[in-house]
């Protein structure tokens, strides 16, 4: 099960990965691919990420976007007429009692209800209603016809608008995540002795922390019952001896599943399997499997890079600038720069979109997308709104360290919100 934590990048490796630790911790806890992080990430940056814990440690699944700060609490607005507060709500309690007058007769204005609780029909009232309906029937046809004609015209106009409406674009489906089997893991568990299998199963469900917690719970129960405690040190030594072969078996299950769905699974999962091969692919069979995965990963990344560039150009041709900026910050091939002609076109389109005529809401959306785009240092807005909204001013101040040219255009002081690049 995944969970969300804040991490801090501690060092940059040569294999396109960063080491990280939980914010406030002392030692690194794992590594994360550069492509998983926003463009421009550097040592010392902190991110809120979603991680998943397994035998191999903690795997970073993705970066959780920051929520925009709320300036004031959420409120409900009561819209009412100019009436006193005590007149906004009225109540009337009706009695159901069958009280009668002192002479035994029913009070005037009350009608006796039937035994099943329903009110009896008032025949005089029904007759009067029928007569009024028959009398007014001859006066309504002209008005009814006018309403029908107006309704039909309005419906036709609405249908014309619906037909002219541009169909919504369908989003590309997300790549499926890796779903490994348990063939090699179960085969390894079957080779263990009876006293080793429970320890290995605890490792499968949560690694060494889960085993230590299980030992502590068992010993606490034994102490409460006056029984001798289990030898925790010996179990830990046994687990350390079993952990390496168990992780190798699980990696082989992941590698087989990745190879079977090499063209479909998420690139993050495929990269994680290839990176883990350095620690677990030791035999001739597993090394051959790792080499095949690396070759097919390189081919898959090249295809994804070509599709990414084509999608960038298509969005740029449609003048979907926010989409272009978001895409530019997530290249499939880590560290691959934009082609110079495409980068120049994106800069020019972004400068034109950030104009004095653009609404403050569009400015906010474009700045959010531009903050992590690789061309953010080159963007100089063609103009600024004469009366920017408070939300836009707050956004410019927050991103001033990442967008210095835009902050200067607004006259906002640079604030050290982000770590230096």
Secondary structure, DSSP 8 states (H G I E B T S, - for coil): -EEEEEEEEEEE-TTSEEEEEETT-SS--EEEEGGGS-TT--TT-EEEEEEEEETTEEEEEEE-------SS---------S--GGGS-----------B-TTS-B-TT---B-TTS-B---HHHHHHHHHHHHHHHHHHHHHHHHHHHHHHHHHHHHHHHHHHS-----------------HHHHHHHHTS-HHHHHHHHHHHHHHHHHHHHHHHHHHHHHHHTT-----HHHHHHHHHHHHHHHHHHHHHHHHHHHHHTTTTS-HHHHHHHHHHHHHH--SHHHHHHHHHHHHHHHHHHHHHHHHHHHHHHHHHHTT-HHHHHHHHT--SSTT----HHHHHHHHHHHHHHSSTTS-HHHHHHHHHHHTTSTTGGG---S---TT--HHHHHHHHHTTTT-HHHHHHHT------S---
